[in-house]
Amino acid sequence: MPIYKAPLREYRFLLNELLDVSQYASLPGFADAPADLVDAILEEAAKLTEEVLLPLNQIGDREGCKLENGVVTTPKGFKEAYKL
């Protein structure tokens, strides 16, 4: 089975060094998103990608999507992953 490790270090660099997201903290709506919350969201997104989405790659390649009678059917697991 393929292994994928989300590049959290690179994402943090992009957000903190390149984009300097801290400069947006004073804008309306961003006050409720402190750095620790943003980091927690990154961690959970990495988990979702590594544990849920990665295994679906092989299934998606094998089964593919189907269009029958105007209805699209996705491979097994895609619907459940979407609902997460």
ROPAPA-322731 format. One record per atom (N, C-alpha, C): residue in three letters; atom name; x, y, z. Coordinates in Angstrom, 3 decimals, decimal comma. Example, Ala and Ser with C-alpha at 12.3 -4.5 7.8 and 13.67 -1.06 7.14 Angstrom:
2
type atom x y z
ALA N 13,190 -5,690 7,800
ALA CA 12,300 -4,500 7,800
ALA C 13,200 -3,300 7,800
SER N 12,850 -2,250 7,080
SER CA 13,670 -1,060 7,140
SER C 12,900 0,030 7,870
***
This chain:
84
type atom x y z
MET N 0,847 -1,191 0,000
MET CA 0,000 0,000 0,000
MET C 0,886 1,245 0,000
PRO N 0,541 2,234 -0,803
PRO CA 1,325 3,475 -0,854
PRO C 1,294 4,208 0,489
ILE N 2,344 4,939 0,737
ILE CA 2,438 5,721 1,967
ILE C 2,517 7,194 1,581
TYR N 1,754 8,014 2,276
TYR CA 1,799 9,454 2,053
TYR C 1,867 10,125 3,405
LYS N 2,788 11,033 3,554
LYS CA 2,899 11,828 4,767
LYS C 2,695 13,277 4,356
ALA N 1,630 13,871 4,845
ALA CA 1,325 15,264 4,494
ALA C 2,497 16,164 4,891
PRO N 2,897 17,062 4,023
PRO CA 4,051 17,932 4,287
PRO C 3,692 19,101 5,210
LEU N 3,399 18,788 6,459
LEU CA 2,970 19,821 7,408
LEU C 4,023 20,908 7,602
ARG N 5,275 20,517 7,645
ARG CA 6,343 21,505 7,824
ARG C 6,303 22,539 6,693
GLU N 6,104 22,060 5,470
GLU CA 6,046 22,962 4,325
GLU C 4,800 23,842 4,371
TYR N 3,659 23,256 4,765
TYR CA 2,427 24,044 4,879
TYR C 2,585 25,139 5,925
ARG N 3,213 24,788 7,054
ARG CA 3,426 25,790 8,106
ARG C 4,343 26,905 7,605
PHE N 5,374 26,524 6,866
PHE CA 6,277 27,531 6,298
PHE C 5,503 28,478 5,379
LEU N 4,688 27,903 4,502
LEU CA 3,914 28,732 3,574
LEU C 2,996 29,694 4,315
LEU N 2,282 29,178 5,308
LEU CA 1,336 30,022 6,041
LEU C 2,027 31,079 6,892
ASN N 3,087 30,681 7,581
ASN CA 3,705 31,584 8,550
ASN C 4,798 32,475 7,974
GLU N 5,591 31,941 7,068
GLU CA 6,714 32,714 6,545
GLU C 6,381 33,415 5,225
LEU N 5,826 32,682 4,312
LEU CA 5,556 33,254 2,990
LEU C 4,318 34,155 3,000
LEU N 3,216 33,638 3,538
LEU CA 1,965 34,406 3,546
LEU C 1,800 35,273 4,789
ASP N 2,542 34,965 5,851
ASP CA 2,459 35,694 7,123
ASP C 1,008 35,885 7,562
VAL N 0,339 34,767 7,807
VAL CA -1,082 34,825 8,154
VAL C -1,358 35,612 9,427
SER N -0,364 35,811 10,271
SER CA -0,586 36,577 11,501
SER C -1,019 38,009 11,201
GLN N -0,652 38,532 10,037
GLN CA -1,037 39,901 9,681
GLN C -2,546 40,051 9,470
TYR N -3,230 38,929 9,292
TYR CA -4,673 38,969 9,068
TYR C -5,477 38,822 10,355
ALA N -4,811 38,603 11,466
ALA CA -5,494 38,347 12,736
ALA C -6,387 39,505 13,171
SER N -6,063 40,712 12,767
SER CA -6,861 41,867 13,186
SER C -8,080 42,107 12,298
LEU N -8,186 41,384 11,205
LEU CA -9,329 41,555 10,308
LEU C -10,580 40,897 10,885
PRO N -11,752 41,447 10,580
PRO CA -12,991 40,847 11,065
PRO C -13,104 39,387 10,604
GLY N -13,457 38,531 11,543
GLY CA -13,637 37,119 11,224
GLY C -12,399 36,273 11,450
PHE N -11,236 36,905 11,507
PHE CA -10,003 36,146 11,701
PHE C -9,575 36,095 13,163
ALA N -10,191 36,913 13,995
ALA CA -9,833 36,924 15,409
ALA C -10,132 35,584 16,069
ASP N -11,094 34,859 15,528
ASP CA -11,463 33,563 16,093
ASP C -10,613 32,424 15,546
ALA N -9,550 32,744 14,830
ALA CA -8,678 31,714 14,255
ALA C -7,223 31,962 14,668
PRO N -6,925 31,765 15,957
PRO CA -5,540 31,958 16,402
PRO C -4,614 30,892 15,807
ALA N -3,325 31,122 15,919
ALA CA -2,324 30,234 15,314
ALA C -2,482 28,785 15,759
ASP N -2,816 28,557 17,026
ASP CA -2,950 27,169 17,494
ASP C -4,154 26,475 16,858
LEU N -5,211 27,210 16,570
LEU CA -6,372 26,624 15,891
LEU C -6,028 26,295 14,436
VAL N -5,336 27,200 13,778
VAL CA -4,919 26,957 12,394
VAL C -4,029 25,722 12,335
ASP N -3,125 25,589 13,288
ASP CA -2,239 24,424 13,325
ASP C -3,021 23,138 13,576
ALA N -4,011 23,190 14,453
ALA CA -4,844 22,009 14,717
ALA C -5,627 21,606 13,464
ILE N -6,100 22,582 12,716
ILE CA -6,818 22,290 11,467
ILE C -5,879 21,623 10,467
LEU N -4,651 22,121 10,368
LEU CA -3,663 21,492 9,481
LEU C -3,414 20,039 9,878
GLU N -3,263 19,799 11,176
GLU CA -3,015 18,433 11,670
GLU C -4,163 17,501 11,292
GLU N -5,388 17,950 11,488
GLU CA -6,548 17,104 11,179
GLU C -6,710 16,897 9,676
ALA N -6,418 17,923 8,895
ALA CA -6,476 17,772 7,437
ALA C -5,434 16,759 6,971
ALA N -4,273 16,775 7,601
ALA CA -3,230 15,800 7,266
ALA C -3,696 14,388 7,592
LYS N -4,317 14,227 8,756
LYS CA -4,837 12,899 9,138
LYS C -5,884 12,411 8,147
LEU N -6,802 13,287 7,774
LEU CA -7,844 12,922 6,809
LEU C -7,218 12,489 5,483
THR N -6,248 13,250 5,030
THR CA -5,584 12,932 3,767
THR C -4,858 11,599 3,837
GLU N -4,111 11,391 4,910
GLU CA -3,297 10,182 5,046
GLU C -4,130 8,932 5,308
GLU N -5,163 9,062 6,134
GLU CA -5,902 7,880 6,588
GLU C -7,160 7,572 5,775
VAL N -7,766 8,584 5,165
VAL CA -9,034 8,374 4,463
VAL C -8,876 8,514 2,949
LEU N -8,306 9,618 2,518
LEU CA -8,246 9,889 1,081
LEU C -7,200 9,056 0,342
LEU N -6,031 8,863 0,937
LEU CA -4,989 8,087 0,258
LEU C -5,454 6,683 -0,116
PRO N -6,068 5,928 0,797
PRO CA -6,518 4,588 0,413
PRO C -7,537 4,591 -0,733
LEU N -8,247 5,687 -0,915
LEU CA -9,243 5,754 -1,983
LEU C -8,617 5,909 -3,369
ASN N -7,352 6,317 -3,429
ASN CA -6,700 6,491 -4,733
ASN C -6,712 5,206 -5,550
GLN N -6,308 4,103 -4,940
GLN CA -6,258 2,835 -5,672
GLN C -7,650 2,376 -6,077
ILE N -8,605 2,498 -5,165
ILE CA -9,983 2,106 -5,471
ILE C -10,516 2,958 -6,625
GLY N -10,255 4,250 -6,561
GLY CA -10,703 5,152 -7,622
GLY C -10,097 4,805 -8,967
ASP N -8,812 4,452 -8,961
ASP CA -8,159 4,059 -10,218
ASP C -8,735 2,757 -10,755
ARG N -9,012 1,827 -9,856
ARG CA -9,504 0,512 -10,261
ARG C -10,950 0,567 -10,751
GLU N -11,807 1,211 -9,966
GLU CA -13,242 1,214 -10,275
GLU C -13,657 2,387 -11,161
GLY N -13,123 3,549 -10,883
GLY CA -13,505 4,744 -11,630
GLY C -14,955 5,143 -11,385
CYS N -15,333 6,284 -11,888
CYS CA -16,719 6,750 -11,808
CYS C -17,477 6,229 -13,022
LYS N -18,772 6,069 -12,841
LYS CA -19,604 5,566 -13,941
LYS C -20,817 6,472 -14,119
LEU N -21,198 6,677 -15,356
LEU CA -22,403 7,428 -15,684
LEU C -23,358 6,465 -16,370
GLU N -24,457 6,170 -15,683
GLU CA -25,462 5,264 -16,238
GLU C -26,839 5,887 -16,066
ASN N -27,545 6,035 -17,150
ASN CA -28,893 6,606 -17,133
ASN C -28,931 7,974 -16,455
GLY N -27,909 8,777 -16,693
GLY CA -27,867 10,119 -16,132
GLY C -27,468 10,180 -14,671
VAL N -27,059 9,049 -14,096
VAL CA -26,668 9,004 -12,686
VAL C -25,183 8,654 -12,592
VAL N -24,435 9,460 -11,846
VAL CA -23,012 9,195 -11,649
VAL C -22,839 8,358 -10,390
THR N -22,082 7,284 -10,527
THR CA -21,763 6,422 -9,394
THR C -20,262 6,521 -9,146
THR N -19,887 6,802 -7,903
THR CA -18,470 6,902 -7,553
THR C -17,986 5,574 -6,982
PRO N -16,681 5,370 -6,945
PRO CA -16,143 4,133 -6,385
PRO C -16,491 3,978 -4,904
LYS N -16,416 2,746 -4,435
LYS CA -16,710 2,444 -3,028
LYS C -15,848 3,312 -2,113
GLY N -16,475 3,881 -1,104
GLY CA -15,769 4,677 -0,114
GLY C -15,762 6,170 -0,384
PHE N -15,984 6,576 -1,615
PHE CA -15,940 8,000 -1,940
PHE C -17,075 8,775 -1,266
LYS N -18,262 8,225 -1,286
LYS CA -19,421 8,897 -0,692
LYS C -19,216 9,075 0,810
GLU N -18,738 8,024 1,461
GLU CA -18,508 8,082 2,908
GLU C -17,411 9,098 3,247
ALA N -16,355 9,116 2,443
ALA CA -15,269 10,075 2,675
ALA C -15,766 11,503 2,490
TYR N -16,631 11,716 1,507
TYR CA -17,174 13,050 1,254
TYR C -17,987 13,541 2,450
LYS N -18,683 12,621 3,097
LYS CA -19,535 12,999 4,226
LYS C -18,742 13,315 5,490
LEU N -17,456 12,946 5,515
LEU CA -16,642 13,267 6,689
LEU C -16,429 14,751 6,736
***
